[in-house]
Amino acid sequence: MCATTEVSDAIRIQFLDTHNVRRNVLATGQMTDAYGPMALPTASNMLKLRWDCALEKEAIDYINTCPMSTYAKKNDQESGENFFRSPMSSYPAPRDAVKKAITEWWKVYRMYSTPGTNAMFLSAHLNSPVASYTMMGWAINQYLGCAIGICGTDYVAVCRYNRMRPNTINYPQYTVGAPCSACPAGTSCISGMGLCN
């Protein structure tokens, strides 16, 4: 998939597939929010993510600094990011740490206020834990690049997302509507997935 050998194709596929499965579940209305049985609305414009080697390289470069937390974006033109760090002793292999990172980033939709029935990303979401979920499920994000590495005795996983305004205040996480009913120009619906490709 990419020329670099720091990330194996198996790990790349794991990151990519686990993101797209969750985007499918969100797009097709199979999720409920933290405050009751109200299903989160379906998404009409949810893109299927594709792997991006430049974003992977950004993730590798950041991991190589042995960071303790997510990168502080300087402006909206920079890629969005999810960050995970945990002791290696908790996971038998890197793929297990990847699974945990994805689970941690996504599960916050059950615990915190999400963009809700209108899917609007508000200022209250920006620095809250729910921002990791919205980053993964931001409809117009089309590209993803991730890596996992070792810093001391910890695994560090980082995913970078393309620069299409992820987690922008007063901007919808996705457009509410029937799955695939508003696929962006040049894309079409993947039958049965509710994702545009």
Number of C-alpha atoms within 10 A of each C-alpha: 11 15 7 11 7 13 18 14 12 10 16 20 13 15 23 20 15 16 18 20 14 18 23 23 17 24 30 22 17 13 18 17 20 17 13 8 9 12 15 22 24 25 30 24 27 35 30 25 25 15 19 19 17 16 22 25 19 18 24 24 12 17 22 14 9 16 14 12 12 14 14 9 11 7 7 13 12 16 20 25 24 22 23 22 22 17 14 18 10 12 16 9 11 17 15 12 23 24 14 17 23 23 14 15 20 21 14 20 22 16 12 16 16 28 23 18 13 14 21 20 23 16 12 13 20 15 10 13 19 22 25 24 22 25 23 28 27 25 27 23 23 19 21 25 25 28 25 29 19 17 18 10 10 18 24 29 25 25 26 26 27 21 15 18 19 27 26 18 15 12 15 20 29 26 24 21 16 16 25 25 18 18 22 16 7 7 15 16 21 13 9 9 18 27 30 26 17
